[in-house]
């Protein structure tokens, strides 16, 4: 399971169960590709989330039951990291942000306030419910 996707000088590192996969693409390009692999565009998704839910800043990306990412900064910022909430076991506050323990046992600190992380996680749940409702025709 992907834990997070982080930019570096060579592109982006995809951290999956504590293992590193280097790609030449940026983390936003990886997210865009993941969207397209599920038959929707990132740009269209952002428009839909803004229209349906009213979120226009730090829009999290719900892909499926295994992949739901919130950004630690603006999506286009180089130092943004996409964190997969589905891979998280626990979150705790730290002075400079949050400390995350992933299901794999891997641990990492992220520079994002706990309130912004919680807001991103809550938005993902709202988006998930909208997608399920739409999928089941309710």
N, C-alpha and C positions, 0 to 999 in steps of 0.2 A: 504494500500500500504506500502510495506517495505521502510523505510527511510534509515536505515543503519544497518550494522552488525558489532559488535565489540566484540573482545575477552575479557574475564575476567578470574578470578581465577577458575571458575566453568565450563568454556567452552566458549560459546559466547552468547551475548544478541542480539536478533533480535528486532529492534525498528520499530514498525509498527503503523503509525498514532499516535505517541507519547506514545503508550503502549509498555511495555517490555515483551518479551518472552525469558526465559532462556532455553538454550539447553546445553547438555553435549559435543556437538561437537564444534570444533574450527570454526571460521568464514570461513576459507578456505574449511573445510569439508562441511559446509552449501552451499557454492557456488558450490562445486563439485556435491553435491546432486541435486541442482537446475539445473545444466547442464544435469545430467543424466535423470532427470524428463522430459527434453525436447529432449531426444534421442541423446545426444552427450556428449563426455567426455571433461573435463576441459583440460586435457593434449593434446588431439587432437585439441581442439580449440586454445590453445596457439601456437601449431605448425602451424596451418593454418593462424593465424593472423600474425605470424612472416614471413611466406612465402608470403602471399598475400599483406600485408600492410607494412612489414618491422619493426614492433614494437616488441621489445624483452624484454623491461623493463617496469614494472608497466602496464601490459596488462589489459585493462578494459574488462569487460564481458558483452556482449549484449545477453540477454536471449529472450526478447520479448518487445512489446510496453509498458509494465508496469514495466519491470525490466531490468535496464542497469546500471551496477555498475562500478565505478572506484575506485582503491585502493589508500589510502593515503600514503602508503609505499610499500615495496616489499611484494608480496602476502604471503610469508611464515613468515614475521616478526610478532611477537606477538602483537605489538602495531599498526599493520595495521588495518584500518577500511575500509570496503567496503561501499561506499556511492552510493545510488540509484539516478542517475541524473533525473529520471522520477518523483521523489517525490519532487524535488526542485522547490521552487517558486522564490527564489533570492539568489545570492551569493555576498558578499562584502569582501573587504580586511580588515584584522586585522593585528596587529603587528606580532603575532605569527602564522598567517595562514589566514584562511578564516572563515567568519561567514555565516552560511547557514540558511535560513528560508525555512522550508518545507511547502508543500501545506496544511498540517494539522494545520499549525500555530506554530508547535514545532520549536524551534531554537536551534542551536548547533554550536560550534566552532570546527574546525578541524585543526590540524597541518600539513598543506600542503600549498605550495605557490599558489597564484592564477594562475600563469603561468602553473604550473603542473596540477592543476585542469582543467584549460581551455584546455590543451593538452589532458587530459584524456577524456573530454567531446567531443572534436573534433574527437578523435579516435573512440569513440563510434558511432558517426554519420557516419564516414567512414565505419565502420564495418556494421552498419545497412543498409547502401546503398548497400554494397557488398552482404549481405544476401538477401535483397529484389531482387536485380538483379539476383542472383543465383536461388532464389525461382521462379521468373517469367520467367526464361530461357533466359534472355537478354544477 
